Amino acid sequence: MLAALLQVVLPVAIVALVGMVLARKFVLDPDTIGKINLYGLTAPLAFDSLMKTKVTLGEGLVLGGALLLVSALGALLAWAVTFRSPRSTQAGVVGAVVLGNNGNFGLPIALLALGQVGMDQAMILFVVSLVVMFTVGPILMGSGGGLLTGLKTFAALPVTWAMALAGVLRLLHWQLPIGVSRGIELLAGAAVPMVLLALGVQLTQSRRLHLTRPVLAAVGLRVVAFPLLAFAVAALLRMDAMSTSSLLLACAMPTAVNAFMLAREYGSDPETAASAVALSTLLSVGTLTFVISVLPASIV
């Protein structure tokens, strides 16, 4: 466990801490930083990863399907636990359980804990989580737009087109000109540290932390029950060591900041969602250290 803490969690924490210091010293807009990450850096990272990845189509489909299954089971469990709560609180808890931080936290930790293959698989899981976040997420939080609106939002994201382009190029066995490829590689290299800096900024500007029963339920389900569900699903699908490790790591991530943003947008108890983000992120230092130490494919 000490190796996992020092070699994986500590480097991530250091970069996020720099983001927290910068946010305290300067006026930084987390929405602008988020747009730089989502629209300027994530797409090149996804493209570069898919052009170089050794993950097969079959492995990717199994990984994505497994995450969707875990998410569905987690949502049902969260709904059952909060059955007697107000509808808005129930929606906030379900969103906090299902929507994990597979970007800011998931990508750099996967790279450090599982190497490049783990990073490639984490990218696939991140994209699946984006689909869930922008389609199912608004529905869970009370949006009247429905699934079609969410799909349109996802289709408009650059990461979607980047993955589609990479898929076409790999299918045709084509390569981009070397100058273009190097430019994309530079942007991809900036993505991981930038998302960690953004995480630090977001945590500094999120001062809400209320230890209510719904918050404790959401965090307990997210940091404890969700990884256990992932382990059960991986065993059910007979996934190999690397895929099992990638799924477990993705499901051990804390609640995504976007869970709070969606709750605030659609009025689904944003206070509960914000507290779940803060508390799960704090507790994830310990839970992720443990999970990383027991991963069957960990390199630490």
C-alpha positions as CSV (number, residue, x, y, z in Angstrom):
1,M,0.0,0.0,0.0
2,L,2.9,2.4,0.7
3,A,4.2,2.0,-2.8
4,A,0.7,2.8,-4.2
5,L,0.5,5.9,-2.1
6,L,4.0,7.2,-2.9
7,Q,4.2,6.2,-6.6
8,V,0.6,6.8,-7.8
9,V,-1.5,8.9,-5.4
10,L,1.2,11.3,-4.2
11,P,2.3,12.5,-7.7
12,V,-1.4,13.1,-8.5
13,A,-1.9,15.0,-5.3
14,I,1.1,17.2,-5.8
15,V,-0.1,18.5,-9.2
16,A,-3.6,19.0,-7.8
17,L,-2.1,20.8,-4.9
18,V,-0.3,23.2,-7.3
19,G,-3.7,23.9,-8.8
20,M,-5.2,24.6,-5.3
21,V,-2.3,27.1,-4.6
22,L,-2.8,28.9,-7.9
23,A,-6.5,29.1,-7.3
24,R,-5.9,30.7,-3.9
25,K,-3.3,33.2,-5.2
26,F,-5.0,34.2,-8.5
27,V,-8.6,34.6,-9.8
28,L,-9.0,31.5,-12.0
29,D,-12.2,30.6,-13.8
30,P,-12.9,26.8,-13.4
31,D,-15.4,26.9,-16.3
32,T,-12.8,28.3,-18.7
33,I,-10.2,25.7,-17.5
34,G,-12.8,23.0,-18.0
35,K,-13.5,24.1,-21.5
36,I,-9.7,24.1,-22.3
37,N,-9.6,20.5,-21.0
38,L,-12.8,19.2,-22.6
39,Y,-12.5,21.0,-26.0
40,G,-8.8,21.6,-26.4
41,L,-6.9,18.8,-24.8
42,T,-9.1,15.7,-24.2
43,A,-9.8,15.3,-28.0
44,P,-6.1,15.1,-28.9
45,L,-5.4,12.8,-25.9
46,A,-8.2,10.5,-27.1
47,F,-7.0,10.6,-30.7
48,D,-3.4,9.9,-29.8
49,S,-4.4,7.1,-27.4
50,L,-6.6,5.4,-30.0
51,M,-4.0,5.7,-32.7
52,K,-1.4,4.0,-30.6
53,T,-3.5,1.7,-28.4
54,K,-3.2,-2.1,-28.4
55,V,-6.7,-2.4,-27.0
56,T,-8.9,-4.4,-29.4
57,L,-12.4,-3.5,-30.4
58,G,-13.7,-6.6,-28.5
59,E,-11.9,-5.5,-25.3
60,G,-13.2,-2.0,-25.6
61,L,-16.8,-3.2,-26.0
62,V,-16.5,-5.5,-23.0
63,L,-15.0,-2.6,-20.9
64,G,-17.6,-0.2,-21.9
65,G,-20.4,-2.7,-21.3
66,A,-19.0,-3.6,-17.9
67,L,-19.0,0.1,-16.8
68,L,-22.5,0.6,-18.0
69,L,-23.6,-2.5,-16.1
70,V,-21.9,-1.4,-12.9
71,S,-23.4,2.1,-13.3
72,A,-26.9,0.6,-13.7
73,L,-26.5,-1.5,-10.6
74,G,-25.1,1.4,-8.7
75,A,-28.1,3.6,-9.7
76,L,-30.6,0.9,-8.6
77,L,-28.8,0.6,-5.2
78,A,-28.7,4.3,-4.7
79,W,-32.4,4.6,-5.6
80,A,-33.2,1.8,-3.1
81,V,-31.2,3.4,-0.3
82,T,-32.9,6.8,-0.8
83,F,-36.4,5.4,-1.5
84,R,-38.0,7.5,1.2
85,S,-36.1,10.7,0.4
86,P,-37.5,13.7,-1.6
87,R,-37.2,13.3,-5.3
88,S,-34.6,16.0,-5.7
89,T,-32.4,14.5,-2.9
90,Q,-32.8,11.0,-4.4
91,A,-31.7,12.3,-7.8
92,G,-28.7,14.0,-6.3
93,V,-27.6,10.9,-4.5
94,V,-28.0,8.7,-7.6
95,G,-26.1,11.1,-9.7
96,A,-23.3,11.3,-7.1
97,V,-23.0,7.5,-7.1
98,V,-23.1,7.0,-10.9
99,L,-21.0,9.9,-12.2
100,G,-17.4,9.3,-11.3
101,N,-14.3,11.4,-11.9
102,N,-12.8,9.3,-14.7
103,G,-11.2,12.3,-16.3
104,N,-9.3,14.5,-13.8
105,F,-8.5,11.6,-11.5
106,G,-9.0,8.5,-13.6
107,L,-6.6,9.2,-16.5
108,P,-3.5,10.2,-14.6
109,I,-3.9,7.5,-11.9
110,A,-4.5,4.8,-14.5
111,L,-1.3,5.9,-16.3
112,L,0.8,5.8,-13.1
113,A,-0.8,2.6,-11.7
114,L,-1.2,0.5,-14.9
115,G,1.1,2.0,-17.5
116,Q,0.2,2.9,-21.1
117,V,-2.1,-0.1,-21.7
118,G,-4.1,0.9,-18.6
119,M,-4.2,4.5,-19.8
120,D,-5.6,3.4,-23.1
121,Q,-8.3,1.4,-21.4
122,A,-9.0,4.3,-19.0
123,M,-9.5,6.5,-22.0
124,I,-12.2,4.1,-23.3
125,L,-13.9,4.1,-19.9
126,F,-13.6,7.9,-19.7
127,V,-15.5,8.3,-23.0
128,V,-18.2,5.8,-21.9
129,S,-18.5,7.8,-18.7
130,L,-18.9,11.0,-20.8
131,V,-21.8,9.3,-22.7
132,V,-23.4,8.5,-19.3
133,M,-22.8,12.0,-18.0
134,F,-24.3,13.9,-20.9
135,T,-27.2,11.5,-21.6
136,V,-28.3,9.7,-18.5
137,G,-26.9,12.4,-16.2
138,P,-29.3,15.2,-17.1
139,I,-32.3,12.7,-17.0
140,L,-31.3,11.5,-13.5
141,M,-31.0,15.2,-12.4
142,G,-34.4,16.2,-13.7
143,S,-33.8,17.5,-17.2
144,G,-36.8,17.4,-19.5
145,G,-34.6,17.2,-22.6
146,G,-34.6,13.5,-22.6
147,L,-32.0,11.1,-24.1
148,L,-32.0,12.6,-27.5
149,T,-30.8,16.0,-26.2
150,G,-28.0,14.3,-24.3
151,L,-26.9,12.3,-27.4
152,K,-26.8,15.6,-29.4
153,T,-24.6,17.1,-26.7
154,F,-22.3,14.2,-26.8
155,A,-22.2,14.2,-30.6
156,A,-21.1,17.8,-30.5
157,L,-18.0,17.1,-28.3
158,P,-14.6,17.2,-30.1
159,V,-13.6,14.0,-28.3
160,T,-16.4,12.1,-30.1
161,W,-15.1,13.3,-33.5
162,A,-11.5,12.6,-32.5
163,M,-12.3,9.0,-31.6
164,A,-14.3,8.6,-34.9
165,L,-11.4,10.0,-36.9
166,A,-8.9,7.7,-35.2
167,G,-11.1,4.7,-35.8
168,V,-11.4,5.5,-39.5
169,L,-7.7,6.1,-39.9
170,R,-6.8,2.8,-38.1
171,L,-9.4,0.9,-40.2
172,L,-7.8,2.3,-43.4
173,H,-4.2,1.9,-42.1
174,W,-3.5,5.6,-42.7
175,Q,-1.3,8.0,-40.7
176,L,-1.5,11.7,-40.4
177,P,1.5,13.8,-41.6
178,I,4.3,13.8,-39.1
179,G,4.0,17.5,-38.3
180,V,0.3,17.2,-37.5
181,S,0.9,14.0,-35.4
182,R,3.6,15.8,-33.4
183,G,1.3,18.7,-32.7
184,I,-1.4,16.4,-31.5
185,E,1.1,14.6,-29.3
186,L,2.1,17.9,-27.7
187,L,-1.5,18.7,-26.9
188,A,-2.1,15.1,-25.6
189,G,0.9,15.4,-23.3
190,A,-0.5,18.6,-21.8
191,A,-3.9,16.9,-21.0
192,V,-3.0,14.9,-17.9
193,P,-1.3,17.6,-15.9
194,M,-3.9,20.1,-17.0
195,V,-6.8,18.1,-15.7
196,L,-5.1,17.7,-12.4
197,L,-4.5,21.4,-12.1
198,A,-8.2,21.9,-12.9
199,L,-9.1,19.4,-10.2
200,G,-7.1,21.5,-7.7
201,V,-8.9,24.7,-8.8
202,Q,-12.3,23.0,-8.5
203,L,-11.7,21.6,-5.1
204,T,-10.4,25.0,-3.8
205,Q,-13.5,26.8,-5.0
206,S,-15.9,24.1,-3.7
207,R,-16.3,24.9,0.0
208,R,-19.5,23.0,0.6
209,L,-19.3,20.1,2.9
210,H,-22.4,18.9,4.9
211,L,-22.3,15.5,6.5
212,T,-26.0,14.7,6.1
213,R,-27.4,11.2,5.8
214,P,-27.9,11.4,2.0
215,V,-24.3,12.7,1.6
216,L,-22.9,9.8,3.7
217,A,-25.0,7.3,1.7
218,A,-23.8,8.7,-1.6
219,V,-20.2,8.7,-0.6
220,G,-20.4,5.2,1.0
221,L,-21.9,3.7,-2.1
222,R,-19.5,5.5,-4.4
223,V,-16.2,4.7,-2.7
224,V,-17.1,1.3,-1.2
225,A,-20.0,-0.3,-3.0
226,F,-19.1,0.8,-6.5
227,P,-15.7,-0.9,-6.6
228,L,-17.3,-4.1,-5.1
229,L,-19.9,-4.1,-7.9
230,A,-17.1,-3.6,-10.4
231,F,-15.3,-6.6,-9.0
232,A,-18.4,-8.7,-9.2
233,V,-19.2,-7.7,-12.8
234,A,-15.5,-8.3,-13.9
235,A,-15.8,-11.8,-12.4
236,L,-19.1,-12.4,-14.1
237,L,-17.8,-11.4,-17.5
238,R,-14.5,-13.3,-16.9
239,M,-12.4,-10.2,-17.7
240,D,-8.6,-10.5,-17.8
241,A,-6.3,-9.0,-15.2
242,M,-5.7,-5.7,-17.0
243,S,-9.3,-5.1,-17.9
244,T,-10.4,-6.0,-14.4
245,S,-7.9,-3.6,-13.0
246,S,-9.0,-0.8,-15.3
247,L,-12.6,-1.3,-14.4
248,L,-11.9,-1.4,-10.7
249,L,-9.8,1.7,-10.8
250,A,-12.4,3.6,-12.8
251,C,-15.1,2.6,-10.3
252,A,-13.0,3.5,-7.3
253,M,-12.8,7.2,-8.5
254,P,-14.6,9.8,-6.4
255,T,-17.8,11.6,-7.5
256,A,-17.2,13.9,-10.5
257,V,-17.5,17.6,-10.1
258,N,-20.0,17.5,-13.0
259,A,-22.4,15.7,-10.7
260,F,-22.7,19.0,-8.7
261,M,-22.9,21.1,-11.9
262,L,-25.7,19.0,-13.3
263,A,-27.5,19.0,-9.9
264,R,-27.2,22.8,-9.8
265,E,-28.4,23.1,-13.4
266,Y,-31.5,21.0,-12.8
267,G,-32.3,21.7,-9.2
268,S,-31.6,18.2,-7.8
269,D,-30.2,19.0,-4.3
270,P,-26.9,20.6,-5.4
271,E,-25.8,20.8,-1.7
272,T,-25.8,17.1,-1.4
273,A,-24.0,16.6,-4.7
274,A,-21.4,19.2,-3.8
275,S,-20.7,17.7,-0.4
276,A,-20.5,14.2,-2.0
277,V,-17.9,15.5,-4.4
278,A,-15.7,17.0,-1.7
279,L,-16.0,14.1,0.8
280,S,-15.5,11.3,-1.8
281,T,-12.5,13.1,-3.2
282,L,-11.0,13.4,0.3
283,L,-11.6,9.8,1.2
284,S,-10.4,8.6,-2.2
285,V,-6.8,9.2,-1.1
286,G,-7.2,6.2,1.2
287,T,-9.6,4.0,-0.9
288,L,-7.6,4.4,-4.1
289,T,-4.4,3.6,-2.3
290,F,-5.9,0.3,-1.1
291,V,-7.5,-0.5,-4.5
292,I,-4.3,0.2,-6.4
293,S,-2.3,-2.1,-4.0
294,V,-4.6,-5.0,-4.7
295,L,-5.1,-4.6,-8.5
296,P,-4.0,-7.8,-10.3
297,A,-2.2,-5.8,-13.1
298,S,-0.8,-2.9,-11.0
299,I,2.8,-1.9,-11.9
300,V,3.6,-0.4,-8.5
